Amino acid sequence: METGKMINRISNRLRRRSKKAQETIGITGAKGNILDYILVESEKHNVYQKAIEKEFGLRPSTATEVLKSLEDAGLIVRIPDETDGRFKKIVFTQKAEEIRSALREEIEESEEILLRGISPEEQECFMRITAKMLENLEEED
């Protein structure tokens, strides 16, 4: 079985599809998913770089680079935390708010395409299996 190969193929196709859609709103690649995460999670709690690293499995240097790019594009700002100035809260800007719906729509469309013809039970099974695969890989780190 070539599990890794299939996961890579799905990832590449999804990335290609997202790139096309996200280019129309001026954001590409992982930046779109990370910005969406910031937009959604900021409504519930403060967002910090560590949470983004964990959510997306990024190294600190990679997360810093992506966040710097979003900051340079005027989509986020990093401000010192009120209780501990060593930490920087990641806050989305009005410019990010303006592309929120287009970004969310692209993500939801991709999700719909991925899950077309797959029952809720199969989806649940897939999520359990892939979570275990990720756990297996993380044990190796």
N, C-alpha and C positions, 0 to 999 in steps of 0.2 A: 504494500500500500504506500502511496506517496502523499501522505497527509500534508506535509509542509509545502509541497509543490502546489497542491490544490488551494491551500490557504493563501499562498503568494499570488496565484492566478486571480482569486477573488479580490484580494487587496489591490492588485494592479488595475483590474477593471473598474473597481469602485473609485479608486483614485483618479483614473482617467475621466470617468463620468462626472465626478465632483469638480474636477479641474475645469471642464467645459462650462458647467453651470456657475461656478464661483467666479470665473474670470469676468462674467458679465456684471458682477457686483464689486469687482476690484480686489478680490481676496482669493488666494489659492492654497491648495494643499492642506496640511495639518492646521494651518492658521485659522481656516474657517471653522474646523471642529473645535479648536481651542477657544476661539472667540465665542462660539455658540455656548460652550460650557460656561464661560465667564458670564455671558448674558443671562443664562438660566440660573446658575448657582448663586449669582449676586443677589437675586431676589430673595434667597433663603438665608444666606449668611455671607460673611466676608470671605473673599477668595484670596488665597496666597499661592505663591509659586510652588510650594511643596505639594499642595493638593493637585496642581496641574501635572507635576512630575509623576505623582502616584497614579492619577486617573489615566494618563496617556502612556505610562511606562517610559518616561523620558529621563535622560541624564540631566543633572542640573545645568550643565553648559548648553545643552540643546534647548531646554526650556527657556533659559535666559535669552538665547538667540531669537527664538520665536517671539517671546514677549517684547524684546527690543524692536523687532520688526513691526509688531502690532502697535507699539508705542510711536515709532517713527511714522507710521501711517495715520496717526491721530485717532486710533480706535480704542486705545486704553491709556490710562495713566496709572502710575504706581505712587501711592501716597503712604507716608509713615503711619503705622498703626497707632491709634490713640493711646493704647495701654502699653505698648512696647515698640518704641521707635526703630528697633533693629529690624522689625518685620515690615514689609511693604504690602499694603492691600492693593489688589489689582481691581481697578474700577473702570467700567466701560464709559465711553464718551457719547455725546449726542450723535456723532458721526456713526458710531457702532449701532446705536439705537435705530438709526435711519435705515440700516441694512438688515436689521434683525429678522423681519418677516421673510425677506428673500432668502436669507441664509437658512432659516428654519424650514422653509418650504423645500429647498434643495435637499436637506438632510432627511426630511420626512418622505420625499419622493424616492430617494435612494433606498430607504428602509422598506418602503412599500414594494419596490421592485425586487429587492433581495428576498423578501418573505412571500412573494406571490406563489400561491399553490402549496404552501407549507402550513400544515395544521398547527393550531396552538400547542398541541401536545408535542409535535415534532420540534417546534420552536423552543419549547421548554427543555426538551432533551438536548438540543443543540447547545443551548446556553450552559447547561450543566456540564456537558462534555468539554466545551471550549474553555470554561472556567477551570476545569481540572487540568487541561493541557497547559494553560497559562500558569497555574500553580506548580505543575511539574517543572516548567522552564524556570520559574522564579526560584525554585529550590536549588537549581544548578548555579545560580548567580552567586 
